[in-house]
Amino acid sequence: QVQLVESGGGLVQAGGSLRLSCAASERALYTMGWFRQPPGKEREFVAAIRWSTGSAAYADSVKGRFTISGDNAKNTVYLQMNSLKPEDTAVYYCNGRRITREGQIDYWGQGTQVTVSS
């Protein structure tokens, strides 16, 4: 069972920045990334990085403001969030995905709260 440990959430004013970190307990993950769940809404994709190529994908709502990066040696992924908006307020969950012969397995962190005040 892969464990994901997140850190870096908090309270920030609109226009500010935060950086989230997520450390995985082991390698062999195909991708790592972030999802978020705003109050009263469904969980949604934010960003992800593929370890084999370093390529990244982003939700349209965060493109140009958020940057995902990874440190392969530390099994850690980072999410740099700039120009934060009140609508970015959510619980952010780290995701790790493993590809198996049967399909894919998703692992989740415990979640970290990000609150952006206007």
CORQUI-V40891 format. One record per run of one state. SS is the DSSP state (@ for helix, = for strand, . for the rest). FROM is the first residue (numbers start at 1). LEN is the number of residues. If there is no record, write none. Layout:
SS;FROM;LEN
SS;FROM;LEN
//
This chain:
.;1;3
=;4;4
.;8;2
=;10;4
.;14;4
=;18;7
.;25;6
=;31;7
.;38;5
=;43;8
.;51;5
=;56;3
.;59;7
=;66;6
@;72;3
.;75;1
=;76;6
.;82;4
@;86;3
.;89;1
=;90;11
.;101;2
=;103;6
.;109;3
=;112;6
.;118;1
//
